Amino acid sequence: MEEIFSLIRRLAAEHFYGSITLKFEAGQVVILKKEETIKPNNYRDNRGETLEQENH
């Protein structure tokens, strides 16, 4: 469970846009689904660079 909290803290620190869905079975997390949302006017890749920076 600490791994999940660590992931959430990291995503929050990286200003993640999206959602996390947890699937439980018998009280244990068995699947974690991460969906990322990309805003076209403010696109950031996984390294946090914008398209404008990449095109220069």
One Martini backbone bead per residue (centre of mass of N, CA, C, O) as a GRO file, in nm:
protein
   56
    1MET     BB    1   0.055   0.065  -0.017
    2GLU     BB    2   0.299   0.259  -0.014
    3GLU     BB    3   0.339   0.264  -0.323
    4ILE     BB    4   0.079   0.421  -0.383
    5PHE     BB    5   0.141   0.674  -0.216
    6SER     BB    6   0.402   0.739  -0.366
    7LEU     BB    7   0.277   0.779  -0.644
    8ILE     BB    8   0.083   1.008  -0.566
    9ARG     BB    9   0.300   1.204  -0.466
   10ARG     BB   10   0.454   1.221  -0.736
   11LEU     BB   11   0.222   1.319  -0.916
   12ALA     BB   12   0.166   1.577  -0.756
   13ALA     BB   13   0.457   1.699  -0.790
   14GLU     BB   14   0.413   1.680  -1.125
   15HIS     BB   15   0.125   1.781  -1.206
   16PHE     BB   16  -0.093   1.581  -1.261
   17TYR     BB   17  -0.317   1.480  -1.528
   18GLY     BB   18  -0.594   1.287  -1.404
   19SER     BB   19  -0.635   0.934  -1.316
   20ILE     BB   20  -0.711   0.701  -1.046
   21THR     BB   21  -0.762   0.343  -1.033
   22LEU     BB   22  -0.883   0.109  -0.796
   23LYS     BB   23  -0.852  -0.248  -0.743
   24PHE     BB   24  -1.026  -0.474  -0.537
   25GLU     BB   25  -0.926  -0.780  -0.353
   26ALA     BB   26  -0.961  -0.879  -0.048
   27GLY     BB   27  -0.837  -0.581   0.040
   28GLN     BB   28  -0.663  -0.564  -0.225
   29VAL     BB   29  -0.456  -0.428  -0.450
   30VAL     BB   30  -0.455  -0.537  -0.807
   31ILE     BB   31  -0.532  -0.257  -0.959
   32LEU     BB   32  -0.381   0.013  -1.148
   33LYS     BB   33  -0.521   0.302  -1.306
   34LYS     BB   34  -0.375   0.528  -1.546
   35GLU     BB   35  -0.495   0.851  -1.650
   36GLU     BB   36  -0.402   1.081  -1.894
   37THR     BB   37  -0.410   1.433  -1.935
   38ILE     BB   38  -0.411   1.645  -2.225
   39LYS     BB   39  -0.327   1.976  -2.286
   40PRO     BB   40  -0.292   2.132  -2.582
   41ASN     BB   41  -0.192   2.433  -2.468
   42ASN     BB   42  -0.011   2.253  -2.222
   43TYR     BB   43   0.203   2.054  -2.303
   44ARG     BB   44   0.343   1.758  -2.133
   45ASP     BB   45   0.578   1.555  -2.082
   46ASN     BB   46   0.746   1.334  -1.874
   47ARG     BB   47   0.972   1.584  -1.840
   48GLY     BB   48   0.811   1.876  -1.858
   49GLU     BB   49   0.801   1.962  -2.145
   50THR     BB   50   0.727   2.166  -2.396
   51LEU     BB   51   0.663   2.210  -2.721
   52GLU     BB   52   0.811   2.477  -2.751
   53GLN     BB   53   1.085   2.366  -2.649
   54GLU     BB   54   1.113   2.132  -2.864
   55ASN     BB   55   1.100   2.334  -3.130
   56HIS     BB   56   1.386   2.502  -3.054
   0.00000   0.00000   0.00000
